[in-house]
Amino acid sequence: MLTLNRQDIINVKRGIQSDNRFILNGTDFRTDIDEARVLLTSKGWLFEEFSVLGSEKELRWCMVFAHPSRLEILRRREYLTQFGSTHKMNKWKHNMFSFLVRDEHGIAIPTAHCVVERENSDALSKAMQTIKAWSGWHP
């Protein structure tokens, strides 16, 4: 159970949102990310976690993950054909971006994914740099 203190109430009145990622549905943020890393890497996925500086000069959390077999399609085709996003679709209300490549049959294949605390061009740039390094992709 999450309790509010006096400072939380003052922050709400001022329009300042506190960081509520500590406990949600009985698990904390760090535990969820560690479990995601273990699951993805156990299934052969590549995973990287990083932070970027947000517009408010605060560090913003991000992660990128991809399966090597899908990165091979990117290496063969040499370009991303689609970029999509979902907003606040997980319990932490983070955004997820998917990078898609069309295979030889014209089918859009999700190649890599990036989950970001807040939309940020630096976060997406860092995610694409990571995807490029993993795949050997030369756009």
Secondary structure, 3 states (H helix, E strand, C coil): CCCCCHHHHHHHHHCCCCCCCCCECCECHHHHHHHHHHHHHHCCCEEEEEEEECCCCCEEEEEEEECHHHHHHHHHHCCCCEEEEECCCCCCCCEEEEEEEECCCCCEEEEEEEEECCCCHHHHHHHHHHHHHHHCCCC
